[in-house]
């Protein structure tokens, strides 16, 4: 089992061989990401922290921005490159490891920007997903809830719309290294593109819940993907999310509901999914982190009773 960093409502926990150890003095931790110089965490006050190889945390910026953050990502190729996605829909970029931030105001010039929305009042959209482009240094993809998928080849200076055939309520966008394939989870199900986002196809065979959110792709086998899906959008979760965990071995064309060792249904939505190595997969929901060492066939609770889990990465 690999080591995991778990972001919780009470700070960061390192999980090593089922031993959970609190780290640092971080408060509620909403986002985690891996960078070239260590792991990064963004807390509930929008303070940015960095973890070194010894497991020590340093506060890099006590208040990165004032707005509500919905997405956080690191790109290890341009030195110091970090991104924040916020509400109202905007992207911020740092080129100095988070010490300072600049607004990528070009997003406002994307055709259709004024039509982006969000179902609950006051209907303010946000950048929900950020993924560095593995084929272009400085390139990235963003997913807007609700607005669609967009690609920038130059760190957010210019943008291309990638929404032909895609449902625009986007939760995650994930590019596959060494290919033209993109995956997207949306409020209308799972989508895949084979032409760098120029066109999309909706795949739902075996996916008996339609509100797809968390997603992970195996780095060793990019056809092996995982997603978590609920039966309804969040307004229908008042009595439980009625969510399930699913795996596909053919890039999302056919899905299998995973049950071995998992709840029959998740009342709390699966908040994060991670796939690592050859067949290792991890998921968090509520106060529990689950793990599988055989490609999702069998799962066990690695740690339970945590403060609410909000983020998960491998070390």
C-alpha positions as CSV (number, residue, x, y, z in Angstrom):
1,X,0.0,0.0,0.0
2,X,1.3,3.5,-0.9
3,X,1.3,6.3,1.6
4,X,-1.7,8.6,1.5
5,X,-2.2,12.2,2.5
6,X,-5.7,12.9,3.7
7,X,-7.2,16.4,3.9
8,X,-9.8,16.6,6.7
9,X,-12.0,19.2,8.4
10,X,-9.4,19.1,11.2
11,X,-6.2,19.2,9.1
12,X,-3.9,16.8,7.3
13,X,-3.3,13.1,8.2
14,X,-0.6,10.8,6.7
15,X,-1.8,7.2,6.3
16,X,1.0,4.7,6.2
17,X,0.2,1.0,6.4
18,X,-3.1,1.8,8.1
19,X,-1.4,4.0,10.7
20,X,-2.9,7.5,10.6
21,X,-0.7,10.3,11.9
22,X,-1.7,14.0,12.0
23,X,0.8,16.3,10.3
24,X,1.6,19.9,10.9
25,X,-0.6,22.7,12.3
26,X,-2.9,23.0,9.3
27,X,-6.6,23.8,10.0
28,X,-9.4,22.4,7.9
29,X,-7.8,21.2,4.6
30,X,-10.0,21.5,1.5
31,X,-7.5,20.6,-1.3
32,X,-4.3,18.6,-1.8
33,X,-2.0,18.4,-4.8
34,X,1.4,17.0,-5.6
35,X,4.1,19.3,-7.0
36,X,7.7,18.9,-8.1
37,X,8.9,20.2,-4.8
38,X,6.5,18.4,-2.5
39,X,2.8,18.2,-1.6
40,X,0.7,21.3,-1.4
41,X,-2.4,22.0,0.7
42,X,-5.0,24.7,0.6
43,X,-6.9,25.2,3.9
44,X,-10.4,26.7,4.5
45,X,-9.0,30.2,4.9
46,X,-7.3,30.0,1.5
47,X,-3.9,29.7,3.1
48,X,-1.4,27.7,1.0
49,X,1.0,25.2,2.7
50,X,3.8,23.1,1.3
51,X,5.1,19.8,2.6
52,X,8.8,18.8,2.3
53,X,10.3,15.3,2.0
54,X,10.6,15.1,5.8
55,X,6.9,15.7,6.3
56,X,7.2,19.2,7.6
57,X,4.7,21.8,6.5
58,X,5.4,25.5,5.8
59,X,2.8,28.2,5.2
60,X,3.6,29.8,1.8
61,X,0.8,32.3,1.7
62,X,-1.6,33.0,4.5
63,X,-4.4,34.2,2.2
64,X,-3.9,33.4,-1.5
65,X,-7.1,35.1,-2.7
66,X,-10.4,36.3,-1.1
67,X,-12.9,34.4,-3.4
68,X,-14.4,31.0,-2.8
69,X,-12.1,28.3,-4.2
70,X,-13.5,25.3,-6.0
71,X,-10.4,23.7,-7.6
72,X,-6.6,23.6,-7.0
73,X,-3.9,22.1,-9.2
74,X,-0.1,22.0,-9.5
75,X,1.8,21.7,-12.8
76,X,5.3,20.5,-12.1
77,X,6.8,21.5,-15.5
78,X,6.8,25.3,-15.5
79,X,8.7,26.0,-12.2
80,X,6.4,27.1,-9.4
81,X,3.2,26.8,-11.5
82,X,0.0,26.5,-9.5
83,X,-3.7,27.2,-10.3
84,X,-6.9,28.0,-8.4
85,X,-10.4,27.8,-9.8
86,X,-12.9,30.0,-8.1
87,X,-16.5,31.3,-8.0
88,X,-17.5,33.4,-9.9
89,X,-15.9,31.4,-12.7
90,X,-12.3,32.6,-12.9
91,X,-8.8,31.1,-12.9
92,X,-5.8,32.3,-10.9
93,X,-2.2,31.4,-11.7
94,X,0.9,31.5,-9.6
95,X,4.4,31.2,-11.1
96,X,6.3,31.4,-7.8
97,X,5.0,28.5,-5.9
98,X,2.0,30.3,-4.5
99,X,3.6,33.4,-3.0
100,X,1.7,35.6,-5.5
101,X,-1.3,35.1,-7.8
102,X,-2.6,36.7,-11.0
103,X,-6.1,36.6,-12.4
104,X,-6.4,35.0,-15.9
105,X,-9.0,37.6,-16.9
106,X,-9.0,36.2,-20.5
107,X,-11.6,33.7,-19.3
108,X,-14.2,36.6,-19.5
109,X,-13.5,36.8,-23.2
110,X,-14.5,33.2,-23.9
111,X,-17.6,33.2,-26.2
112,X,-20.6,32.4,-24.1
113,X,-19.1,33.4,-20.7
114,X,-22.1,35.4,-19.8
115,X,-24.4,32.4,-20.3
116,X,-22.5,30.2,-17.7
117,X,-24.6,29.5,-14.7
118,X,-25.2,27.2,-11.7
119,X,-28.5,25.5,-10.7
120,X,-28.9,26.8,-7.1
121,X,-29.6,30.5,-6.6
122,X,-27.9,32.9,-7.2
123,X,-26.8,30.8,-10.2
124,X,-23.1,31.7,-10.0
125,X,-20.8,29.4,-12.1
126,X,-17.3,28.3,-11.0
127,X,-14.2,26.6,-12.3
128,X,-14.7,23.1,-10.8
129,X,-11.8,21.2,-12.4
130,X,-8.2,22.1,-13.5
131,X,-5.9,19.6,-15.3
132,X,-2.5,20.5,-16.8
133,X,-2.1,19.4,-20.4
134,X,0.4,16.5,-20.3
135,X,1.4,17.1,-24.0
136,X,2.0,20.9,-23.8
137,X,4.2,22.6,-21.2
138,X,2.1,25.4,-19.7
139,X,-1.1,24.1,-21.3
140,X,-4.2,23.2,-19.2
141,X,-7.8,22.2,-19.3
142,X,-10.6,23.6,-17.1
143,X,-14.1,22.3,-16.4
144,X,-16.7,24.9,-15.6
145,X,-19.9,24.1,-13.6
146,X,-22.0,25.0,-15.6
147,X,-20.1,26.1,-18.7
148,X,-18.2,23.2,-20.3
149,X,-14.6,22.3,-21.0
150,X,-12.0,24.7,-22.2
151,X,-8.3,24.4,-23.1
152,X,-5.5,27.0,-22.9
153,X,-2.1,26.3,-24.6
154,X,-0.4,29.1,-22.7
155,X,-1.2,29.1,-19.0
156,X,-4.6,30.8,-19.3
157,X,-3.8,33.6,-21.7
158,X,-6.0,32.3,-24.6
159,X,-8.8,29.7,-24.7
160,X,-10.4,27.1,-27.0
161,X,-13.9,25.8,-26.4
162,X,-14.2,22.0,-26.4
163,X,-17.9,21.3,-26.0
164,X,-19.2,19.6,-29.2
165,X,-21.5,16.8,-27.8
166,X,-20.6,17.5,-24.1
167,X,-23.1,18.2,-21.3
168,X,-22.0,21.5,-20.0
169,X,-22.4,20.8,-16.2
170,X,-18.7,19.6,-15.9
171,X,-17.3,18.2,-12.7
172,X,-13.9,16.9,-13.8
173,X,-11.8,16.9,-17.0
174,X,-8.9,14.5,-17.2
175,X,-6.4,14.2,-20.1
176,X,-4.5,11.0,-20.8
177,X,-0.8,11.3,-21.3
178,X,0.5,10.3,-24.7
179,X,-2.9,10.3,-26.3
180,X,-5.6,12.5,-27.6
181,X,-8.1,11.1,-25.1
182,X,-10.0,13.2,-22.6
183,X,-12.4,12.0,-19.9
184,X,-15.1,14.2,-18.3
185,X,-17.6,13.6,-15.5
186,X,-20.7,15.7,-15.6
187,X,-24.1,16.2,-14.1
188,X,-25.4,14.3,-17.1
189,X,-23.1,11.3,-16.9
190,X,-19.7,10.3,-18.3
191,X,-18.1,11.5,-21.5
192,X,-15.0,10.6,-23.5
193,X,-13.2,12.4,-26.4
194,X,-10.7,10.7,-28.7
195,X,-9.8,13.9,-30.6
196,X,-8.4,16.2,-27.9
197,X,-11.9,17.5,-27.0
198,X,-13.0,18.4,-30.5
199,X,-16.0,16.0,-30.1
200,X,-17.4,14.0,-27.2
201,X,-19.4,10.8,-26.8
202,X,-21.7,9.9,-23.9
203,X,-21.1,6.4,-22.4
204,X,-23.5,5.0,-19.9
205,X,-23.6,1.2,-20.3
206,X,-23.7,-0.3,-16.7
207,X,-23.6,3.2,-15.1
208,X,-27.0,3.1,-13.4
209,X,-26.6,6.4,-11.6
210,X,-26.2,9.5,-13.8
211,X,-24.7,12.2,-11.6
212,X,-20.9,11.5,-12.0
213,X,-18.4,13.4,-9.9
214,X,-15.1,12.0,-8.6
215,X,-12.9,10.3,-11.2
216,X,-9.5,8.6,-11.5
217,X,-7.6,6.9,-14.3
218,X,-4.9,4.3,-13.8
219,X,-1.5,5.6,-14.7
220,X,-0.4,2.1,-15.7
221,X,-3.5,1.3,-17.8
222,X,-5.4,4.4,-19.1
223,X,-8.3,2.3,-20.2
224,X,-9.0,1.5,-16.5
225,X,-11.0,4.3,-15.0
226,X,-13.1,4.8,-11.9
227,X,-15.9,7.1,-11.1
228,X,-18.4,7.8,-8.3
229,X,-22.0,8.5,-9.3
230,X,-25.1,9.5,-7.4
231,X,-28.7,8.9,-8.5
232,X,-29.6,12.6,-8.4
233,X,-27.9,16.0,-8.1
234,X,-27.2,17.3,-4.5
235,X,-30.7,18.7,-3.8
236,X,-31.8,15.0,-3.8
237,X,-29.2,14.0,-1.1
238,X,-31.1,15.2,1.9
239,X,-31.8,11.6,3.0
240,X,-28.5,10.3,1.6
241,X,-26.6,10.6,-1.7
242,X,-27.5,7.1,-3.0
243,X,-24.1,6.9,-4.6
244,X,-22.0,4.1,-6.0
245,X,-18.4,3.4,-7.1
246,X,-17.9,2.2,-10.6
247,X,-15.0,0.9,-12.7
248,X,-14.5,0.5,-16.5
249,X,-11.7,-1.5,-18.1
250,X,-12.4,-0.1,-21.6
251,X,-12.1,3.6,-21.2
252,X,-15.7,4.1,-20.0
253,X,-17.6,2.3,-22.7
254,X,-18.9,-0.3,-20.1
255,X,-19.1,0.1,-16.4
256,X,-19.2,-2.3,-13.4
257,X,-20.7,-1.3,-10.1
258,X,-18.1,-2.1,-7.4
259,X,-19.4,-3.8,-4.3
260,X,-16.7,-6.1,-2.7
261,X,-16.1,-4.6,0.7
262,X,-17.9,-1.3,-0.1
263,X,-21.3,-0.1,1.2
264,X,-24.2,-1.2,-0.9
265,X,-24.7,2.5,-1.5
266,X,-22.9,5.6,-0.1
267,X,-25.1,7.9,1.9
268,X,-22.2,10.5,1.8
269,X,-20.9,11.2,-1.7
270,X,-17.5,9.9,-2.6
271,X,-15.4,13.0,-2.4
272,X,-12.1,11.9,-4.0
273,X,-10.8,9.0,-6.0
274,X,-7.1,8.1,-6.6
275,X,-5.6,5.3,-8.8
276,X,-2.0,4.5,-8.4
277,X,0.5,1.9,-9.7
278,X,-0.8,-1.5,-10.9
279,X,-4.3,-2.0,-9.5
280,X,-4.2,0.2,-6.5
281,X,-7.2,2.5,-5.9
282,X,-8.4,4.6,-3.1
283,X,-11.7,6.4,-2.3
284,X,-12.9,8.6,0.5
285,X,-16.5,9.2,1.7
286,X,-17.6,10.9,4.8
287,X,-15.1,9.9,7.6
288,X,-13.7,6.8,5.9
289,X,-10.9,6.0,3.4
290,X,-11.3,2.8,1.4
291,X,-8.5,1.0,-0.5
292,X,-8.2,-1.7,-3.1
293,X,-5.0,-3.6,-4.1
294,X,-6.5,-5.6,-7.0
295,X,-8.0,-3.1,-9.4
296,X,-11.2,-2.5,-7.4
297,X,-12.4,-6.1,-7.1
298,X,-12.0,-6.1,-3.3
299,X,-12.0,-3.1,-0.9
300,X,-11.4,-2.5,2.8
301,X,-11.8,0.4,5.1
302,X,-8.2,1.6,5.7
303,X,-9.1,4.2,8.3
304,X,-12.5,5.1,9.8
305,X,-13.8,7.8,12.2
306,X,-11.8,10.7,10.7
307,X,-13.1,14.3,10.7
308,X,-14.9,14.8,7.4
309,X,-12.5,13.9,4.6
310,X,-12.2,16.5,1.9
311,X,-9.1,15.6,-0.2
312,X,-6.9,12.7,-0.9
313,X,-3.6,12.2,-2.7
314,X,-0.8,9.6,-2.8
315,X,2.8,10.4,-1.7
